[in-house]
Amino acid sequence: MGLFDFLSDKGEKKPVQPTQPQTGSASDFFGNKTQPAAGQPAAPAATQGESYTVVSGDSLSKIAKRHYGDAAKWHQIYDANKSTIGSNPDHIEVGQVLQLPKL
């Protein structure tokens, strides 16, 4: 689907497909292969959960509600992604890839 395909869709709205967890090696936002930082082991797959790419209008509580059924679990998402989000959990950006830990 191209950037302007929504103009010709005759008002039909298509649901946004959730991202699927990637298997194999990790990639950054631009598709480049990434490795864990030196001295840091890769997290076991059982604790990683799913990855989720932030879209317009998202908040950690909305993501938690959608994936866990409880908006109050936003803290778990924030704790797992502090290095990506930064010090302000209210400031997430479109395109950020967040890890959704298994609860």
Backbone hydrogen bonds in HBPLUS format (Angstrom, degrees):
<---DONOR---> <-ACCEPTOR-->    atom                        ^
c    i                          cat <-CA-CA->   ^        H-A-AA   ^      H-
h    n   atom  resd res      DA  || num        DHA   H-A  angle D-A-AA Bond
n    s   type  num  typ     dist DA aas  dist angle  dist       angle   num
A0005-ASP N   A0002-GLY O   3.32 MM   3  5.25 167.1  2.34 104.1 107.8     1
A0007-LEU N   A0004-PHE O   3.10 MM   3  5.72 159.2  2.14 116.2 121.9     2
A0008-SER N   A0005-ASP O   3.11 MM   3  5.60 143.9  2.25 111.1 119.9     3
A0012-GLU N   A0009-ASP O   3.09 MM   3  5.61 167.9  2.10 121.0 123.8     4
A0034-THR N   A0026-ALA O   2.92 MM   8  5.51 165.2  1.95 135.2 136.9     5
A0028-ASP N   A0032-ASN O   2.82 MM   4  5.43 151.2  1.90 148.6 156.8     6
A0031-GLY N   A0028-ASP O   2.98 MM   3  5.31 167.5  1.99 118.6 121.5     7
A0040-GLN N   A0037-ALA O   2.92 MM   3  5.45 157.1  1.97 142.3 142.1     8
A0047-THR N   A0044-PRO O   3.06 MM   3  5.69 145.3  2.18 117.0 125.3     9
A0048-GLN N   A0045-ALA O   3.31 MM   3  5.16 140.2  2.48  95.1 105.9    10
A0050-GLU N   A0100-LEU O   3.08 MM  50  5.09 135.9  2.29 142.8 142.6    11
A0100-LEU N   A0050-GLU O   2.59 MM  50  5.09 177.5  1.59 163.0 163.9    12
A0052-TYR N   A0098-LEU O   2.70 MM  46  5.13 147.2  1.81 150.3 160.0    13
A0098-LEU N   A0052-TYR O   2.68 MM  46  5.13 167.3  1.70 160.8 157.8    14
A0054-VAL N   A0096-GLN O   2.83 MM  42  5.39 162.2  1.86 159.4 163.2    15
A0095-GLY N   A0054-VAL O   2.88 MM  41  5.20 168.5  1.90 135.5 138.0    16
A0058-ASP N   A0055-VAL O   3.14 MM   3  5.81 154.1  2.21 144.6 145.0    17
A0063-ILE N   A0059-SER O   2.98 MM   4  6.24 161.4  2.01 156.0 160.9    18
A0064-ALA N   A0060-LEU O   2.88 MM   4  6.06 160.1  1.92 147.4 153.3    19
A0065-LYS N   A0061-SER O   2.92 MM   4  6.05 157.8  1.97 144.1 150.0    20
A0066-ARG N   A0062-LYS O   2.99 MM   4  6.16 159.9  2.03 146.1 151.3    21
A0067-HIS N   A0063-ILE O   2.92 MM   4  6.09 159.0  1.96 153.2 158.6    22
A0068-TYR N   A0064-ALA O   2.72 MM   4  5.32 156.5  1.77 144.5 152.1    23
A0069-GLY N   A0065-LYS O   2.94 MM   4  4.41 131.7  2.18 110.0 120.2    24
A0073-LYS N   A0070-ASP O   3.12 MM   3  5.82 167.3  2.14 119.9 123.6    25
A0074-TRP N   A0071-ALA O   3.30 MM   3  6.02 143.2  2.45 123.6 123.7    26
A0076-GLN N   A0073-LYS O   3.15 MM   3  5.68 135.5  2.36 110.9 120.1    27
A0078-TYR N   A0074-TRP O   2.93 MM   4  6.24 162.5  1.96 155.0 160.2    28
A0079-ASP N   A0075-HIS O   2.80 MM   4  5.98 168.7  1.81 154.9 157.8    29
A0080-ALA N   A0076-GLN O   3.13 MM   4  6.21 150.7  2.22 139.1 146.2    30
A0081-ASN N   A0078-TYR O   2.98 MM   3  5.10 147.0  2.09 104.0 114.4    31
A0084-THR N   A0081-ASN O   2.95 MM   3  5.30 135.4  2.16 108.8 121.3    32
A0085-ILE N   A0081-ASN O   2.86 MM   4  6.03 168.1  1.87 165.6 169.6    33
A0086-GLY N   A0082-LYS O   2.82 MM   4  5.28 154.7  1.88 136.2 144.9    34
A0091-HIS N   A0088-ASN O   3.04 MM   3  5.58 166.1  2.06 119.5 123.3    35
A0096-GLN N   A0093-GLU O   3.07 MM   3  5.76 165.8  2.09 139.0 141.0    36
